[in-house]
C-alpha cells in the first residue's frame, strides 16, 4: 500500500519548519554569533560627503590607541592592488577610497582592534581632509551639459552615462502608434529603496598561515559566487577558499553583492594572521549597501477605442549611484524591464533605457525581485490603469480584454520572452469575487456623494522567475543553473545539499519535502545543508525567487537518479528483472504480484550490504539543473482604500491576493512568503523610501528616517490560490517569494489614484505620503518624488 | 569591554575604568567587570555568551534586542550594562524550561510566526510581557504591543496568530 504523502511530510504538506527548533530558542547561528579564538574586530570609517576630493588622511592618532592592531586606507589597499574591485556588472568599485569619495557613506578607512568599541574609537581618531565637489542626485542633473564627471577614474568615460540600451521593434511600434485611436501616457519615478533585512551584513575572515586556507564566514545569499570573486580579486587558489554562509537574518537581495567590508576583513586577516570580524551597523547597511529601484519611466500605450492595446513604448532613466554594481544577468542592462506586459497580448513594443552615475550608493540589487522586474510590473499596472481611465473603461474589463488566453501558451511576448502557462482570467475573477468588486463600486459612488473618497486598485502580473536558462542568463559569465547532491545512508536516512542558500525561506523544511515526494523517505529523515562551499555543490545561490524553480528542480532530478538505482537494487532483492518492478511512493513491488515488494529503506540497506555483482556500492548522486525556461507565476492583487480629503491620509480597507505559483510544496510557507511580500509592497506604496537632499545627504540612514511598517500599520491580508502547474518544471512548481512585492505596490497606488479619479491628478510618486496626497488633492496636480528632497516633503 | 576578552588579550590598558555589575539573568546571578560604556546587549551576547539577543538597528527602533527588564520589555542595545546592575533580566534563553517549550515558542512554530528568525526572540519576549498583563488580548492589542518590534519577513499576520495561539494555551494552563 502506498504511503500517505502528507503524513511523511511530502509535497502539499504544511509541514512545520525544522529550522524553527533553533530559532525559537534563540539558538540560531548568525554571523555575529560566531566567535573564533583570537578574533579581532573591524570597523569602517565612512565619508560624510557625497562627492569630495580626499586631500589627506591622518591615521597616526588611531594607531596610538591601545588595542588598535591595524589601520587600513585606500593608499595601503592600492599598494596591494586592492583599492578597486570588480562589480557584478563589469564595472569597478572602490574598496577604500583613494582619490575621491563619490557617495555619502563610502568606505574611507578601516580600523582593526581587540574589540569593536576600540575599533570605533580608532575610526573617530582618523582625521580626513576633504575638498567638497558639486553633487549629483538624479539623472537630470547627471545628464545636464557641463555636469561634473563622477567616474573620472575610468578611461574613456567622458560623461555620466553607464549604458544606453534598447530592445524591441522600434519601427513596428511606430506603426502601431500611427494606427492608434488613443495614446495614453504616464511618467513615473519608482523611488530608491533598500531591502534592509533585520540583520546587517558582516564577515569573519580567518586566514590560516599554516594551511594557507582562507575561511570566510559571511552573510551571503550566493556563497559560491563569492568564492569565485575572492579567487579572482585576491588571487587566491579557489580550493584554498572556503565561504561559509551561516543562518542569515533576512537577505531580500541585499546579501548578494561583494561589499568593501568583506574584502577589507579578508585582507586584514591575511596581514594579521588572526580572524577578523566585521559587523556592519544599520546606518552603514542603509547608506552603502545594495539599494534597489530608483528608475524613472516615460511610458506610452497605443490603444484602440474598444480597449485593445496595440503597442507599448517605454523609456527608462535609471540611477545607479557611483558604481555600476547591479546584481543582474549580464545580457540585460536594465534587468528585466522588458518583461513588462508579459501577461497581455500585445503585438509590438519598444524600450529604450539609459543608466547614469550619480553621487549615491551603488548596488542596484534586485530587492525581493528578479532583476528589476518590480519596476517593470509597477509601471505596467500603473499604465494599464491610466489607459483604462483614458478610455473610460472598467479597469478589470480592460485587463480581461488584453490578457493572453488560457489556450495560447506558450506565448511569445512582444519583447521575446516565452511565458509558459497561466489562467489569468480565472485569477482575476477569484480576486474580484473575494473583494466584492461590484458592491464596492456601488459603495464608492454612495460614499462620494457624502464627500468620502474610496478607491479600488488592481494589479495583475506574470513575471519570469528562476534564472536561468543558461543560454540567456549568467552573472560574470557564470551560467545560471543550480545543483543538488543527495546521499542516502544505509538505514534509509539521508542528507541533501544544494547550491541555494536559505535566508528565511525554510529550505531545510521544503527541500526535504521534495525528496519525500520523489522517494517516499519521510521528510523528518532528511537533513538539509546549504551555504558551505567546501561541502555544498556549486550553485548560484538564492535570490530572484530562483530556488524552487532551479535548485528545487535539481532536488527532484537527483532524487529520480537515486530512485533509478534503487529500482535495480529492488529487482535484485525481489529476484525479478527491472522491467517487472513497479514504483509506488516509498516502495517497489513486483507488477504481477503487488504484495511482494521492498521499501526504499530496504533498497538503501542493500546498497551498502547486498548489492548485485558488478554494481557500484552506495546510494548517492548529484544533479545540475539548467532550466529550459523561466517559470511564470501569475498573481492578482486587489486593494481597497479610503483617502481622507482633509489630510491626505489613506487607510487600507481590504487586501486580497490571488497567487498562482503552480504546485505548492508547502502551502504554509508559500502563504508566509506572500504575506511578507505584500507587507513590503504596502511599505513601498506608503512610507518606505531612501531619498537625498541637494548635498547628497542620505535621508533614510536609520529606522527613524527609513520607515518600515510595524504590526500596527500593516493591514491584514486575505489569500486565495489558483493552481496552474508549470509545464516544464519536474514537480510543476513556480517561484513565489517575490511575487507580492513585485505586483503588490501597484494595487495600493492604483487604489489611491482611483479614489482621486476625477480630480485631474494622474500620478503621485511613491511613497504616497499623506502630504503628497494632500498636495495632489488640493492643488490638483501630479506630485513628483524626484530628489533632491524638497522641504515640503518632510 | 575590557573584561570580555581577558582570555585572549591579557594585556589591557590600565587607564580604562571598570565597574562591576551583578545582574540576575534568567534567574541566575551573574557578575562581570565592564567598561561603563558597554551596552547591555553586548554584555549578554559576548560576556555571558547568550547570543539569542540580537542587535539589529543600534537605535532602539527594531526591537531585535528586546529583553525583559524587571519583567518589562526594553531594548538592550541602548541600555548600558551598568544601568542593569542589581536588576532582573530575562532573555530568550530563559523562556523555555529545560524540558519543554514555552507556549509562545510553540505558537510561533505552529502558526509560522517566523521566517529568518532574527526578530523572533525580541518578538516573543515582547509577546510574553503582553500576555503577562493581558492574558486575553484582541488582535489590535497584540498589534499595538508588538509595534516596537520590526519584522521584514512575515508581514506580522502570522505573528499575531502565534500570540493568540499562545494566549489560548496559557489560559488553558492557568485554568487547570
Interface residues (C-beta under 8 A of the other chain):
Chain A: X16 X17 X19 X20 X21 X22 X23 X24 X25 X26 X27 X28 X30 X32 X33 X35 X37 X38 X39 X66 X67 X114 X115 X116 X117 X196 X197 X198 X199 X200 X247 X248 X249 X250 X251 X252 X281 X282 X283 X503 X504 X505 X506 X668 X669 X671 X672 X675 X676 X677 X678 X679 X680 X702 X703 X704 X708 X710 X711 X712 X714 X716 X717
Chain B: X1 X4 X5 X8 X9 X12 X13 X35 X37 X38 X45 X46 X50 X51 X52 X53 X54 X55 X56 X57 X58 X59 X61 X62 X64 X91 X92 X93 X95 X96 X101 X105 X108 X109 X110 X112 X114 X115 X116 X117 X118 X119 X120 X121 X124 X142 X143 X144 X146 X147 X148 X149 X150 X151 X152 X153 X154 X155 X156 X157 X158 X159 X160
